[in-house]
Amino acid sequence: MQSMDVKNVVIVGGGTAGWMSAAAMSKLLGSKKINIRVIESESIGTVGVGEATVPHIQYFNRLLGIDENSFIKKTNATFKYGIEFVDWHKRGESYFHSFGPYGMDMEGIHFHHMWLRQQQAGTAKPIDEFNLQIQAAKAGKYMPARPELQGSPLSALSYAFQFDAALYAAFLRDYSEKNGVTRIEGKIVNVTQAANTGHIESVTLEDGECIKGDLFIDCSGFKGLLIEETLKTGYDDWSLYLPCDSAVTRLSERMAELPPYTRATAKAAGWQWRIPLQSRTGNGYVYSSQFLSDEDAIESLNKDLDTAPISDPRQLKFKTGIRKQTWNKNVVSIGLSSGFLEPLESTSIHLIQTAIARLMTNFPDMSFNQPDIDYYNERTKAEYMQIRDFLILHYKATTRDDSPFWDYVREMDIPVSLEKRIAIYKENARLYSEDKVLFNHSSWFAVFNGQGIHPQRYHPIANFLEEKEMERRMAEIHTVTQKCLSIMPSHDEFLSKMI
Ligand code: FAD
C-alpha cells in the first residue's frame, strides 16, 4: 500500500515565522522521517520588526530546549513584565497591563471584586500597589518567579522578552540547520498547481531550480505568496475597527537604565512604541493614514525619541485582518501571510507559535482531510477575534477628543462580542474567559480599569466577607506585595549577571 505520509515540507520564507516553524517542526517531527526545506530571499528580506513578546514564548523556547541565558545573550534580549499605556484614556494619565495577577483571588471570586468593594467604599489603595509586577516594572526591578514560594506573589512572576527580531531568526536558523533543515537561498518566481485539486505541487526559483513539496507552509509575509497570490483565498478586513494601517520605525541608542517593560504612548493618529534592548532601543509610530501623512508621522516619531537615533526611519504598510482560510488545500499560512493584528499587545509572534502548535495537533497526511482543515481554520479565527476585541477596547474606551482619529475610534461601531463583554463588565465587573484564551480576566481588568470603564457594582459574593476580615486581608496582601518588591534586584543588575 502506498504511504499516505507527508514526506516533503516546504517552508516559503525565512522571517521569524519561517524559522520558528522550521525549528519547531524539525524538533517535533525529526528530520530523518521528513524533509524540511526553507526557501528565503535575501534580496526581498524580512519585515524586520517584532521585538516585544508575551510570556508564552517561554514555552516555545523550552519546547526547543533553548537555554535562556544563551538566548538572552544572542538576541540582546531584556525581560518584559508588561506594557505601560500612556495617554490612552486621557492625556496625562497612564496605566500598566502587566503579565502578573492582582492580589489574590478569595472566596471563589477574582481579587478585583474585593478591590472594587473597597473602592466604592472610598477605602481602597491604588490598584497598582496590589500587583507586584507593576510595582517592579515602575521601579526598574526584575527577577524570575520562585515557584517554590507557594502563595507568595514571587511565585507568580510571569515575564516575556524584548529582543532583536533579526537575531532571533538567525538563532532559530542555526538551531534548525543543526536539526537537519535545509535552507535554500533564492527568489520564487513561479508556482505550479495540480490540475485536478489545485494543490501546490512546486515552486520555481529565479535560477530555474524547481522545489516540489507535499505540504507548503506559507511564511512569505504580508503578500501571502501561496495562500493569496496563488490560491486567492481572500481576506477579512478589520480596519474599520482597527484603522491603523501604517508604521514608521526607527532604532535609537540604548537607554541608560533598561526598563523591564514596553511603553505604548497614544498620539494624535495612533500610538508610539518604545522597546528597550541591551544593544539599542526599538521605536515605532503606528498610525492611520486616513488621519496622518507619512511625512508627519516621521516628524512626530523623531520628535518623541527618548535616545538619539541610530538608523534611518523605515516605513511599513499593513491591513488588519485575517485570511478567510489560514489553511487552504495543502498550504498553511503562518505569520504575516495569515493575517495581522497591530502590535499594540505584542501578539504576532504568539500567533505564529499557536499556529505551529495547532498545525502539529492537526498534522495532515496526503488525504488533507477537510474536517481537520476546517477545525484548524475555526480555531485560528476564534483566537484572532479574541485578540482583535481586546485591542479594540484600548481605542474605544477613551475620553480623548483632541484629534479626528480619537473622535473616530471613540464613536466607531464595535463587534457584538466586545459590546457584550463591555456591557457585562459595566454592570457587575464580571470577566469571562473562554477556553485557552491569551488574555485572561486580569488582562481585561487592567485595560477596562486603565481605560476608565468603571462598573456599577461588583460580584455580590464580595459582600459576604465580613468587613474587618476583608480589610485585614487586603492590608496583608498590600504589605506582602511591598515586602516582595523590596527584595527584588534591579533589572540591569539581574541582566549584568546573566551576560
Ligand atoms: P517576513 O518577516 O516578512 O518574512 C517573509 C519571508 O518570506 C522573508 O524571508 C522573505 O525573504 C521571504 N519571501 C517573500 N517572498 C519571497 C519569494 N518570492 N521568494 C523567496 N522568499 C520570499 N510581532 C510581535 O510579536 N511583537 C511586536 O512587537 C511586533 N511589532 C511589529 C511592528 C510592526 C510595525 C509590524 C508590521 C509587525 C510587528 N510584529 C510584531 C509582527 C512581526 O514582525 C511578524 O509577525 C514577524 O516578523 C513574522 O514575520 P513573517 O516571518 O511572517 O514575515
Residues whose N, C-alpha, C, O or C-beta is under 5 A from the ligand:
A	BS01	FAD	V12 G13 G14 G15 T16 A17 G18 I39 E40 S41 I44 G45 T46 V47 G48 V49 G50 E51 A52 T53 G186 K187 I188 C219 S220 G221 F222 A247 L316 I334 G335 L336 S337 P343 S346 T347 S348 I349 H350
